Structure formats: C-alpha cells, structure tokens
C-alpha cells in the first residue's frame, strides 16, 4: 500500500516541476507593468494594422499609418521582457 502513495507523490512532484517551468520566474511589479504595457502596445498595433487594411478614405489611412508608426517606434524603444 505504501508503494501506491510513493508513486502518487512522485507523480505530484513531477507535475509541480512542470507547472513551475510553464509559469516561469516570479516577476517584480515593475516587470509586470512593463510586460503588460508591451502586450497592450502589441495588441494596439495589431488592431491599427487591421484597421489600416480595411480603411478606404485617404485621411483615415494617413491617420492609421501614423498610429502604426508611433506604435512600432514605441515597441522598438521598449525594453524586452
């Protein structure tokens, strides 16, 4: 009977080790804030590019092109995770 408990414990330890790998290291508040801001900028850029593809009017296209340029510059200047 003890052997069954041992194998369950080993299985649990292996699952916990895999979970910790998937989660990654603990981030500081500043690191989380920067990662969140970068992700928000990436999503905004994707949205602006999609809108640009669908835009028909020249003024709207120019505004979206400027927005895309600003967002791309912001991502280029942002520190990596």
PyMOL Python script that loads the backbone (N, CA, C, O; Angstrom):
from pymol import cmd

cmd.read_pdbstr("""\
ATOM      1  N   UNK A   1       0.815  -1.186   0.000  1.00  0.00           N
ATOM      2  CA  UNK A   1       0.000   0.000   0.000  1.00  0.00           C
ATOM      3  C   UNK A   1       0.867   1.262   0.000  1.00  0.00           C
ATOM      4  O   UNK A   1       0.519   2.247  -0.651  1.00  0.00           O
ATOM      5  N   UNK A   2       1.976   1.244   0.712  1.00  0.00           N
ATOM      6  CA  UNK A   2       2.850   2.409   0.762  1.00  0.00           C
ATOM      7  C   UNK A   2       3.438   2.707  -0.615  1.00  0.00           C
ATOM      8  O   UNK A   2       3.719   3.861  -0.939  1.00  0.00           O
ATOM      9  N   UNK A   3       3.617   1.691  -1.398  1.00  0.00           N
ATOM     10  CA  UNK A   3       4.172   1.883  -2.733  1.00  0.00           C
ATOM     11  C   UNK A   3       3.237   2.737  -3.584  1.00  0.00           C
ATOM     12  O   UNK A   3       3.716   3.561  -4.362  1.00  0.00           O
ATOM     13  N   UNK A   4       1.958   2.574  -3.468  1.00  0.00           N
ATOM     14  CA  UNK A   4       0.998   3.383  -4.206  1.00  0.00           C
ATOM     15  C   UNK A   4       1.103   4.853  -3.832  1.00  0.00           C
ATOM     16  O   UNK A   4       1.044   5.723  -4.700  1.00  0.00           O
ATOM     17  N   UNK A   5       1.258   5.128  -2.553  1.00  0.00           N
ATOM     18  CA  UNK A   5       1.396   6.507  -2.101  1.00  0.00           C
ATOM     19  C   UNK A   5       2.689   7.126  -2.614  1.00  0.00           C
ATOM     20  O   UNK A   5       2.718   8.304  -2.970  1.00  0.00           O
ATOM     21  N   UNK A   6       3.763   6.331  -2.652  1.00  0.00           N
ATOM     22  CA  UNK A   6       5.041   6.842  -3.143  1.00  0.00           C
ATOM     23  C   UNK A   6       4.947   7.225  -4.614  1.00  0.00           C
ATOM     24  O   UNK A   6       5.456   8.268  -5.023  1.00  0.00           O
ATOM     25  N   UNK A   7       4.303   6.389  -5.396  1.00  0.00           N
ATOM     26  CA  UNK A   7       4.206   6.699  -6.822  1.00  0.00           C
ATOM     27  C   UNK A   7       3.322   7.924  -7.047  1.00  0.00           C
ATOM     28  O   UNK A   7       3.590   8.715  -7.951  1.00  0.00           O
ATOM     29  N   UNK A   8       2.285   8.091  -6.249  1.00  0.00           N
ATOM     30  CA  UNK A   8       1.442   9.280  -6.352  1.00  0.00           C
ATOM     31  C   UNK A   8       2.237  10.527  -5.989  1.00  0.00           C
ATOM     32  O   UNK A   8       2.085  11.570  -6.625  1.00  0.00           O
ATOM     33  N   UNK A   9       3.091  10.422  -4.958  1.00  0.00           N
ATOM     34  CA  UNK A   9       3.900  11.552  -4.537  1.00  0.00           C
ATOM     35  C   UNK A   9       4.902  11.932  -5.621  1.00  0.00           C
ATOM     36  O   UNK A   9       5.103  13.116  -5.890  1.00  0.00           O
ATOM     37  N   UNK A  10       5.527  10.947  -6.238  1.00  0.00           N
ATOM     38  CA  UNK A  10       6.476  11.211  -7.319  1.00  0.00           C
ATOM     39  C   UNK A  10       5.751  11.860  -8.488  1.00  0.00           C
ATOM     40  O   UNK A  10       6.254  12.815  -9.080  1.00  0.00           O
ATOM     41  N   UNK A  11       4.577  11.349  -8.820  1.00  0.00           N
ATOM     42  CA  UNK A  11       3.779  11.921  -9.905  1.00  0.00           C
ATOM     43  C   UNK A  11       3.421  13.385  -9.604  1.00  0.00           C
ATOM     44  O   UNK A  11       3.486  14.240 -10.488  1.00  0.00           O
ATOM     45  N   UNK A  12       3.050  13.661  -8.366  1.00  0.00           N
ATOM     46  CA  UNK A  12       2.717  15.024  -7.961  1.00  0.00           C
ATOM     47  C   UNK A  12       3.942  15.934  -8.072  1.00  0.00           C
ATOM     48  O   UNK A  12       3.836  17.057  -8.565  1.00  0.00           O
ATOM     49  N   UNK A  13       5.091  15.462  -7.621  1.00  0.00           N
ATOM     50  CA  UNK A  13       6.310  16.264  -7.690  1.00  0.00           C
ATOM     51  C   UNK A  13       6.689  16.571  -9.142  1.00  0.00           C
ATOM     52  O   UNK A  13       7.128  17.680  -9.448  1.00  0.00           O
ATOM     53  N   UNK A  14       6.522  15.609 -10.019  1.00  0.00           N
ATOM     54  CA  UNK A  14       6.822  15.832 -11.429  1.00  0.00           C
ATOM     55  C   UNK A  14       5.857  16.849 -12.035  1.00  0.00           C
ATOM     56  O   UNK A  14       6.264  17.716 -12.808  1.00  0.00           O
ATOM     57  N   UNK A  15       4.594  16.738 -11.686  1.00  0.00           N
ATOM     58  CA  UNK A  15       3.596  17.685 -12.197  1.00  0.00           C
ATOM     59  C   UNK A  15       3.884  19.093 -11.699  1.00  0.00           C
ATOM     60  O   UNK A  15       3.754  20.054 -12.457  1.00  0.00           O
ATOM     61  N   UNK A  16       4.273  19.229 -10.434  1.00  0.00           N
ATOM     62  CA  UNK A  16       4.609  20.541  -9.882  1.00  0.00           C
ATOM     63  C   UNK A  16       5.832  21.139 -10.571  1.00  0.00           C
ATOM     64  O   UNK A  16       5.871  22.339 -10.841  1.00  0.00           O
ATOM     65  N   UNK A  17       6.823  20.308 -10.853  1.00  0.00           N
ATOM     66  CA  UNK A  17       8.027  20.790 -11.537  1.00  0.00           C
ATOM     67  C   UNK A  17       7.674  21.298 -12.929  1.00  0.00           C
ATOM     68  O   UNK A  17       8.183  22.335 -13.353  1.00  0.00           O
ATOM     69  N   UNK A  18       6.816  20.588 -13.643  1.00  0.00           N
ATOM     70  CA  UNK A  18       6.373  21.022 -14.977  1.00  0.00           C
ATOM     71  C   UNK A  18       5.571  22.312 -14.890  1.00  0.00           C
ATOM     72  O   UNK A  18       5.738  23.198 -15.729  1.00  0.00           O
ATOM     73  N   UNK A  19       4.714  22.433 -13.901  1.00  0.00           N
ATOM     74  CA  UNK A  19       3.902  23.635 -13.734  1.00  0.00           C
ATOM     75  C   UNK A  19       4.788  24.847 -13.468  1.00  0.00           C
ATOM     76  O   UNK A  19       4.545  25.922 -14.016  1.00  0.00           O
ATOM     77  N   UNK A  20       5.798  24.687 -12.644  1.00  0.00           N
ATOM     78  CA  UNK A  20       6.709  25.783 -12.334  1.00  0.00           C
ATOM     79  C   UNK A  20       7.476  26.225 -13.575  1.00  0.00           C
ATOM     80  O   UNK A  20       7.737  27.415 -13.751  1.00  0.00           O
ATOM     81  N   UNK A  21       7.839  25.274 -14.437  1.00  0.00           N
ATOM     82  CA  UNK A  21       8.518  25.623 -15.684  1.00  0.00           C
ATOM     83  C   UNK A  21       7.591  26.425 -16.586  1.00  0.00           C
ATOM     84  O   UNK A  21       8.021  27.394 -17.212  1.00  0.00           O
ATOM     85  N   UNK A  22       6.340  26.035 -16.658  1.00  0.00           N
ATOM     86  CA  UNK A  22       5.375  26.704 -17.527  1.00  0.00           C
ATOM     87  C   UNK A  22       5.054  28.110 -17.036  1.00  0.00           C
ATOM     88  O   UNK A  22       4.861  29.015 -17.848  1.00  0.00           O
ATOM     89  N   UNK A  23       4.994  28.305 -15.745  1.00  0.00           N
ATOM     90  CA  UNK A  23       4.662  29.601 -15.173  1.00  0.00           C
ATOM     91  C   UNK A  23       5.817  30.572 -15.338  1.00  0.00           C
ATOM     92  O   UNK A  23       5.589  31.748 -15.622  1.00  0.00           O
ATOM     93  N   UNK A  24       7.031  30.121 -15.171  1.00  0.00           N
ATOM     94  CA  UNK A  24       8.198  30.977 -15.301  1.00  0.00           C
ATOM     95  C   UNK A  24       8.562  31.625 -13.981  1.00  0.00           C
ATOM     96  O   UNK A  24       7.934  31.375 -12.952  1.00  0.00           O
ATOM     97  N   UNK A  25       9.578  32.454 -14.027  1.00  0.00           N
ATOM     98  CA  UNK A  25      10.042  33.078 -12.779  1.00  0.00           C
ATOM     99  C   UNK A  25       9.064  34.147 -12.289  1.00  0.00           C
ATOM    100  O   UNK A  25       8.282  34.705 -13.059  1.00  0.00           O
ATOM    101  N   UNK A  26       9.134  34.403 -11.026  1.00  0.00           N
ATOM    102  CA  UNK A  26       8.299  35.443 -10.404  1.00  0.00           C
ATOM    103  C   UNK A  26       8.792  36.812 -10.895  1.00  0.00           C
ATOM    104  O   UNK A  26       9.993  37.083 -10.888  1.00  0.00           O
ATOM    105  N   UNK A  27       7.863  37.663 -11.318  1.00  0.00           N
ATOM    106  CA  UNK A  27       8.216  38.987 -11.814  1.00  0.00           C
ATOM    107  C   UNK A  27       7.971  40.042 -10.747  1.00  0.00           C
ATOM    108  O   UNK A  27       7.073  39.915  -9.915  1.00  0.00           O
ATOM    109  N   UNK A  28       8.785  41.075 -10.790  1.00  0.00           N
ATOM    110  CA  UNK A  28       8.565  42.200  -9.885  1.00  0.00           C
ATOM    111  C   UNK A  28       7.386  43.018 -10.407  1.00  0.00           C
ATOM    112  O   UNK A  28       6.916  42.802 -11.524  1.00  0.00           O
ATOM    113  N   UNK A  29       6.919  43.947  -9.599  1.00  0.00           N
ATOM    114  CA  UNK A  29       5.798  44.795 -10.006  1.00  0.00           C
ATOM    115  C   UNK A  29       6.157  45.613 -11.247  1.00  0.00           C
ATOM    116  O   UNK A  29       5.328  45.776 -12.142  1.00  0.00           O
ATOM    117  N   UNK A  30       7.377  46.121 -11.305  1.00  0.00           N
ATOM    118  CA  UNK A  30       7.816  46.900 -12.472  1.00  0.00           C
ATOM    119  C   UNK A  30       7.894  46.024 -13.721  1.00  0.00           C
ATOM    120  O   UNK A  30       7.506  46.456 -14.807  1.00  0.00           O
ATOM    121  N   UNK A  31       8.389  44.812 -13.573  1.00  0.00           N
ATOM    122  CA  UNK A  31       8.480  43.904 -14.715  1.00  0.00           C
ATOM    123  C   UNK A  31       7.088  43.542 -15.231  1.00  0.00           C
ATOM    124  O   UNK A  31       6.869  43.479 -16.440  1.00  0.00           O
ATOM    125  N   UNK A  32       6.150  43.303 -14.316  1.00  0.00           N
ATOM    126  CA  UNK A  32       4.769  43.003 -14.732  1.00  0.00           C
ATOM    127  C   UNK A  32       4.150  44.189 -15.449  1.00  0.00           C
ATOM    128  O   UNK A  32       3.471  44.028 -16.464  1.00  0.00           O
ATOM    129  N   UNK A  33       4.389  45.392 -14.912  1.00  0.00           N
ATOM    130  CA  UNK A  33       3.846  46.607 -15.519  1.00  0.00           C
ATOM    131  C   UNK A  33       4.406  46.804 -16.927  1.00  0.00           C
ATOM    132  O   UNK A  33       3.660  47.132 -17.849  1.00  0.00           O
ATOM    133  N   UNK A  34       5.708  46.606 -17.095  1.00  0.00           N
ATOM    134  CA  UNK A  34       6.322  46.756 -18.413  1.00  0.00           C
ATOM    135  C   UNK A  34       5.825  45.693 -19.388  1.00  0.00           C
ATOM    136  O   UNK A  34       5.568  45.993 -20.554  1.00  0.00           O
ATOM    137  N   UNK A  35       5.690  44.458 -18.920  1.00  0.00           N
ATOM    138  CA  UNK A  35       5.195  43.386 -19.780  1.00  0.00           C
ATOM    139  C   UNK A  35       3.751  43.653 -20.203  1.00  0.00           C
ATOM    140  O   UNK A  35       3.375  43.411 -21.350  1.00  0.00           O
ATOM    141  N   UNK A  36       2.955  44.153 -19.268  1.00  0.00           N
ATOM    142  CA  UNK A  36       1.561  44.468 -19.573  1.00  0.00           C
ATOM    143  C   UNK A  36       1.477  45.617 -20.579  1.00  0.00           C
ATOM    144  O   UNK A  36       0.668  45.590 -21.507  1.00  0.00           O
ATOM    145  N   UNK A  37       2.313  46.609 -20.380  1.00  0.00           N
ATOM    146  CA  UNK A  37       2.305  47.753 -21.313  1.00  0.00           C
ATOM    147  C   UNK A  37       2.743  47.313 -22.704  1.00  0.00           C
ATOM    148  O   UNK A  37       2.163  47.737 -23.704  1.00  0.00           O
ATOM    149  N   UNK A  38       3.774  46.458 -22.770  1.00  0.00           N
ATOM    150  CA  UNK A  38       4.246  45.952 -24.068  1.00  0.00           C
ATOM    151  C   UNK A  38       3.145  45.145 -24.753  1.00  0.00           C
ATOM    152  O   UNK A  38       2.922  45.299 -25.954  1.00  0.00           O
ATOM    153  N   UNK A  39       2.469  44.304 -24.015  1.00  0.00           N
ATOM    154  CA  UNK A  39       1.400  43.484 -24.597  1.00  0.00           C
ATOM    155  C   UNK A  39       0.258  44.373 -25.093  1.00  0.00           C
ATOM    156  O   UNK A  39      -0.302  44.119 -26.160  1.00  0.00           O
ATOM    157  N   UNK A  40      -0.087  45.398 -24.340  1.00  0.00           N
ATOM    158  CA  UNK A  40      -1.130  46.334 -24.754  1.00  0.00           C
ATOM    159  C   UNK A  40      -0.728  47.050 -26.042  1.00  0.00           C
ATOM    160  O   UNK A  40      -1.552  47.234 -26.938  1.00  0.00           O
ATOM    161  N   UNK A  41       0.529  47.449 -26.130  1.00  0.00           N
ATOM    162  CA  UNK A  41       1.017  48.123 -27.336  1.00  0.00           C
ATOM    163  C   UNK A  41       0.991  47.164 -28.525  1.00  0.00           C
ATOM    164  O   UNK A  41       0.625  47.562 -29.631  1.00  0.00           O
ATOM    165  N   UNK A  42       1.378  45.900 -28.309  1.00  0.00           N
ATOM    166  CA  UNK A  42       1.337  44.908 -29.383  1.00  0.00           C
ATOM    167  C   UNK A  42      -0.094  44.715 -29.892  1.00  0.00           C
ATOM    168  O   UNK A  42      -0.326  44.628 -31.098  1.00  0.00           O
ATOM    169  N   UNK A  43      -1.038  44.650 -28.972  1.00  0.00           N
ATOM    170  CA  UNK A  43      -2.439  44.479 -29.373  1.00  0.00           C
ATOM    171  C   UNK A  43      -2.956  45.717 -30.108  1.00  0.00           C
ATOM    172  O   UNK A  43      -3.693  45.595 -31.086  1.00  0.00           O
ATOM    173  N   UNK A  44      -2.576  46.889 -29.645  1.00  0.00           N
ATOM    174  CA  UNK A  44      -2.978  48.128 -30.319  1.00  0.00           C
ATOM    175  C   UNK A  44      -2.413  48.183 -31.732  1.00  0.00           C
ATOM    176  O   UNK A  44      -3.092  48.610 -32.666  1.00  0.00           O
ATOM    177  N   UNK A  45      -1.181  47.754 -31.878  1.00  0.00           N
ATOM    178  CA  UNK A  45      -0.549  47.732 -33.192  1.00  0.00           C
ATOM    179  C   UNK A  45      -1.277  46.768 -34.132  1.00  0.00           C
ATOM    180  O   UNK A  45      -1.529  47.096 -35.292  1.00  0.00           O
ATOM    181  N   UNK A  46      -1.607  45.595 -33.634  1.00  0.00           N
ATOM    182  CA  UNK A  46      -2.333  44.624 -34.456  1.00  0.00           C
ATOM    183  C   UNK A  46      -3.688  45.188 -34.880  1.00  0.00           C
ATOM    184  O   UNK A  46      -4.105  45.014 -36.024  1.00  0.00           O
ATOM    185  N   UNK A  47      -4.353  45.844 -33.983  1.00  0.00           N
ATOM    186  CA  UNK A  47      -5.653  46.449 -34.305  1.00  0.00           C
ATOM    187  C   UNK A  47      -5.508  47.547 -35.346  1.00  0.00           C
ATOM    188  O   UNK A  47      -6.285  47.609 -36.298  1.00  0.00           O
ATOM    189  N   UNK A  48      -4.511  48.418 -35.167  1.00  0.00           N
ATOM    190  CA  UNK A  48      -4.297  49.517 -36.109  1.00  0.00           C
ATOM    191  C   UNK A  48      -3.951  48.991 -37.501  1.00  0.00           C
ATOM    192  O   UNK A  48      -4.413  49.536 -38.504  1.00  0.00           O
ATOM    193  N   UNK A  49      -3.142  47.937 -37.563  1.00  0.00           N
ATOM    194  CA  UNK A  49      -2.794  47.352 -38.862  1.00  0.00           C
ATOM    195  C   UNK A  49      -4.028  46.749 -39.533  1.00  0.00           C
ATOM    196  O   UNK A  49      -4.212  46.893 -40.742  1.00  0.00           O
ATOM    197  N   UNK A  50      -4.858  46.085 -38.761  1.00  0.00           N
ATOM    198  CA  UNK A  50      -6.089  45.528 -39.305  1.00  0.00           C
ATOM    199  C   UNK A  50      -7.023  46.618 -39.807  1.00  0.00           C
ATOM    200  O   UNK A  50      -7.622  46.492 -40.876  1.00  0.00           O
ATOM    201  N   UNK A  51      -7.143  47.682 -39.037  1.00  0.00           N
ATOM    202  CA  UNK A  51      -7.974  48.814 -39.455  1.00  0.00           C
ATOM    203  C   UNK A  51      -7.407  49.465 -40.712  1.00  0.00           C
ATOM    204  O   UNK A  51      -8.159  49.880 -41.594  1.00  0.00           O
ATOM    205  N   UNK A  52      -6.099  49.554 -40.792  1.00  0.00           N
ATOM    206  CA  UNK A  52      -5.452  50.153 -41.958  1.00  0.00           C
ATOM    207  C   UNK A  52      -5.752  49.341 -43.222  1.00  0.00           C
ATOM    208  O   UNK A  52      -6.000  49.906 -44.287  1.00  0.00           O
ATOM    209  N   UNK A  53      -5.727  48.032 -43.095  1.00  0.00           N
ATOM    210  CA  UNK A  53      -6.042  47.179 -44.246  1.00  0.00           C
ATOM    211  C   UNK A  53      -7.458  47.422 -44.755  1.00  0.00           C
ATOM    212  O   UNK A  53      -7.717  47.324 -45.955  1.00  0.00           O
ATOM    213  N   UNK A  54      -8.366  47.736 -43.846  1.00  0.00           N
ATOM    214  CA  UNK A  54      -9.769  47.917 -44.225  1.00  0.00           C
ATOM    215  C   UNK A  54     -10.123  49.366 -44.566  1.00  0.00           C
ATOM    216  O   UNK A  54     -11.194  49.625 -45.115  1.00  0.00           O
ATOM    217  N   UNK A  55      -9.240  50.306 -44.248  1.00  0.00           N
ATOM    218  CA  UNK A  55      -9.551  51.726 -44.435  1.00  0.00           C
ATOM    219  C   UNK A  55      -9.629  52.081 -45.918  1.00  0.00           C
ATOM    220  O   UNK A  55      -8.828  51.619 -46.730  1.00  0.00           O
ATOM    221  N   UNK A  56     -10.611  52.910 -46.246  1.00  0.00           N
ATOM    222  CA  UNK A  56     -10.824  53.321 -47.637  1.00  0.00           C
ATOM    223  C   UNK A  56     -10.470  54.791 -47.858  1.00  0.00           C
ATOM    224  O   UNK A  56      -9.907  55.141 -48.895  1.00  0.00           O
ATOM    225  N   UNK A  57     -10.788  55.633 -46.916  1.00  0.00           N
ATOM    226  CA  UNK A  57     -10.577  57.069 -47.100  1.00  0.00           C
ATOM    227  C   UNK A  57      -9.123  57.444 -46.849  1.00  0.00           C
ATOM    228  O   UNK A  57      -8.505  56.955 -45.903  1.00  0.00           O
ATOM    229  N   UNK A  58      -8.574  58.318 -47.703  1.00  0.00           N
ATOM    230  CA  UNK A  58      -7.159  58.697 -47.573  1.00  0.00           C
ATOM    231  C   UNK A  58      -6.809  59.323 -46.215  1.00  0.00           C
ATOM    232  O   UNK A  58      -5.750  59.028 -45.661  1.00  0.00           O
ATOM    233  N   UNK A  59      -7.663  60.161 -45.685  1.00  0.00           N
ATOM    234  CA  UNK A  59      -7.363  60.794 -44.397  1.00  0.00           C
ATOM    235  C   UNK A  59      -7.324  59.757 -43.270  1.00  0.00           C
ATOM    236  O   UNK A  59      -6.478  59.826 -42.378  1.00  0.00           O
ATOM    237  N   UNK A  60      -8.236  58.815 -43.326  1.00  0.00           N
ATOM    238  CA  UNK A  60      -8.267  57.756 -42.316  1.00  0.00           C
ATOM    239  C   UNK A  60      -7.031  56.863 -42.443  1.00  0.00           C
ATOM    240  O   UNK A  60      -6.443  56.460 -41.439  1.00  0.00           O
ATOM    241  N   UNK A  61      -6.645  56.560 -43.677  1.00  0.00           N
ATOM    242  CA  UNK A  61      -5.456  55.741 -43.906  1.00  0.00           C
ATOM    243  C   UNK A  61      -4.203  56.449 -43.369  1.00  0.00           C
ATOM    244  O   UNK A  61      -3.362  55.821 -42.727  1.00  0.00           O
ATOM    245  N   UNK A  62      -4.082  57.761 -43.633  1.00  0.00           N
ATOM    246  CA  UNK A  62      -2.919  58.516 -43.129  1.00  0.00           C
ATOM    247  C   UNK A  62      -2.866  58.492 -41.606  1.00  0.00           C
ATOM    248  O   UNK A  62      -1.800  58.300 -41.021  1.00  0.00           O
ATOM    249  N   UNK A  63      -4.012  58.686 -40.969  1.00  0.00           N
ATOM    250  CA  UNK A  63      -4.067  58.672 -39.508  1.00  0.00           C
ATOM    251  C   UNK A  63      -3.641  57.296 -38.972  1.00  0.00           C
ATOM    252  O   UNK A  63      -2.899  57.212 -37.994  1.00  0.00           O
ATOM    253  N   UNK A  64      -4.105  56.246 -39.603  1.00  0.00           N
ATOM    254  CA  UNK A  64      -3.741  54.898 -39.157  1.00  0.00           C
ATOM    255  C   UNK A  64      -2.268  54.593 -39.436  1.00  0.00           C
ATOM    256  O   UNK A  64      -1.618  53.923 -38.634  1.00  0.00           O
ATOM    257  N   UNK A  65      -1.740  55.068 -40.549  1.00  0.00           N
ATOM    258  CA  UNK A  65      -0.319  54.878 -40.844  1.00  0.00           C
ATOM    259  C   UNK A  65       0.542  55.569 -39.791  1.00  0.00           C
ATOM    260  O   UNK A  65       1.565  55.030 -39.367  1.00  0.00           O
ATOM    261  N   UNK A  66       0.130  56.755 -39.373  1.00  0.00           N
ATOM    262  CA  UNK A  66       0.857  57.463 -38.319  1.00  0.00           C
ATOM    263  C   UNK A  66       0.773  56.697 -37.001  1.00  0.00           C
ATOM    264  O   UNK A  66       1.759  56.587 -36.273  1.00  0.00           O
ATOM    265  N   UNK A  67      -0.407  56.173 -36.705  1.00  0.00           N
ATOM    266  CA  UNK A  67      -0.581  55.410 -35.466  1.00  0.00           C
ATOM    267  C   UNK A  67       0.306  54.161 -35.473  1.00  0.00           C
ATOM    268  O   UNK A  67       0.937  53.830 -34.469  1.00  0.00           O
ATOM    269  N   UNK A  68       0.347  53.477 -36.611  1.00  0.00           N
ATOM    270  CA  UNK A  68       1.182  52.275 -36.735  1.00  0.00           C
ATOM    271  C   UNK A  68       2.653  52.651 -36.530  1.00  0.00           C
ATOM    272  O   UNK A  68       3.381  51.946 -35.830  1.00  0.00           O
ATOM    273  N   UNK A  69       3.091  53.755 -37.137  1.00  0.00           N
ATOM    274  CA  UNK A  69       4.490  54.184 -36.999  1.00  0.00           C
ATOM    275  C   UNK A  69       4.827  54.494 -35.545  1.00  0.00           C
ATOM    276  O   UNK A  69       5.895  54.119 -35.061  1.00  0.00           O
ATOM    277  N   UNK A  70       3.929  55.171 -34.851  1.00  0.00           N
ATOM    278  CA  UNK A  70       4.164  55.511 -33.446  1.00  0.00           C
ATOM    279  C   UNK A  70       4.221  54.246 -32.588  1.00  0.00           C
ATOM    280  O   UNK A  70       5.097  54.118 -31.732  1.00  0.00           O
ATOM    281  N   UNK A  71       3.308  53.327 -32.809  1.00  0.00           N
ATOM    282  CA  UNK A  71       3.284  52.090 -32.020  1.00  0.00           C
ATOM    283  C   UNK A  71       4.515  51.235 -32.297  1.00  0.00           C
ATOM    284  O   UNK A  71       5.077  50.646 -31.374  1.00  0.00           O
ATOM    285  N   UNK A  72       4.937  51.160 -33.551  1.00  0.00           N
ATOM    286  CA  UNK A  72       6.143  50.396 -33.877  1.00  0.00           C
ATOM    287  C   UNK A  72       7.376  51.020 -33.231  1.00  0.00           C
ATOM    288  O   UNK A  72       8.253  50.306 -32.744  1.00  0.00           O
ATOM    289  N   UNK A  73       7.445  52.348 -33.226  1.00  0.00           N
ATOM    290  CA  UNK A  73       8.569  53.030 -32.575  1.00  0.00           C
ATOM    291  C   UNK A  73       8.561  52.778 -31.074  1.00  0.00           C
ATOM    292  O   UNK A  73       9.611  52.582 -30.463  1.00  0.00           O
ATOM    293  N   UNK A  74       7.382  52.785 -30.491  1.00  0.00           N
ATOM    294  CA  UNK A  74       7.266  52.530 -29.049  1.00  0.00           C
ATOM    295  C   UNK A  74       7.734  51.116 -28.706  1.00  0.00           C
ATOM    296  O   UNK A  74       8.429  50.906 -27.712  1.00  0.00           O
ATOM    297  N   UNK A  75       7.346  50.153 -29.537  1.00  0.00           N
ATOM    298  CA  UNK A  75       7.798  48.773 -29.291  1.00  0.00           C
ATOM    299  C   UNK A  75       9.302  48.639 -29.479  1.00  0.00           C
ATOM    300  O   UNK A  75       9.962  47.922 -28.727  1.00  0.00           O
ATOM    301  N   UNK A  76       9.843  49.321 -30.473  1.00  0.00           N
ATOM    302  CA  UNK A  76      11.290  49.239 -30.719  1.00  0.00           C
ATOM    303  C   UNK A  76      12.073  49.831 -29.556  1.00  0.00           C
ATOM    304  O   UNK A  76      13.152  49.342 -29.221  1.00  0.00           O
ATOM    305  N   UNK A  77      11.534  50.885 -28.936  1.00  0.00           N
ATOM    306  CA  UNK A  77      12.229  51.545 -27.837  1.00  0.00           C
ATOM    307  C   UNK A  77      12.013  50.844 -26.502  1.00  0.00           C
ATOM    308  O   UNK A  77      12.794  51.036 -25.571  1.00  0.00           O
ATOM    309  N   UNK A  78      10.974  50.043 -26.400  1.00  0.00           N
ATOM    310  CA  UNK A  78      10.646  49.383 -25.128  1.00  0.00           C
ATOM    311  C   UNK A  78      11.652  48.271 -24.829  1.00  0.00           C
ATOM    312  O   UNK A  78      12.086  47.561 -25.735  1.00  0.00           O
ATOM    313  N   UNK A  79      12.019  48.125 -23.558  1.00  0.00           N
ATOM    314  CA  UNK A  79      12.921  47.037 -23.188  1.00  0.00           C
ATOM    315  C   UNK A  79      12.229  45.691 -23.321  1.00  0.00           C
ATOM    316  O   UNK A  79      11.023  45.571 -23.101  1.00  0.00           O
ATOM    317  N   UNK A  80      12.996  44.695 -23.680  1.00  0.00           N
ATOM    318  CA  UNK A  80      12.452  43.333 -23.776  1.00  0.00           C
ATOM    319  C   UNK A  80      12.183  42.809 -22.391  1.00  0.00           C
ATOM    320  O   UNK A  80      12.717  43.318 -21.405  1.00  0.00           O
ATOM    321  N   UNK A  81      11.356  41.793 -22.320  1.00  0.00           N
ATOM    322  CA  UNK A  81      11.000  41.192 -21.037  1.00  0.00           C
ATOM    323  C   UNK A  81      12.182  40.629 -20.406  1.00  0.00           C
ATOM    324  O   UNK A  81      12.092  40.074 -19.311  1.00  0.00           O
TER     325      UNK A  81
END
""", "prot")
cmd.dss("prot")
cmd.show_as("cartoon", "prot")
cmd.util.cbc("prot")
cmd.orient("prot")
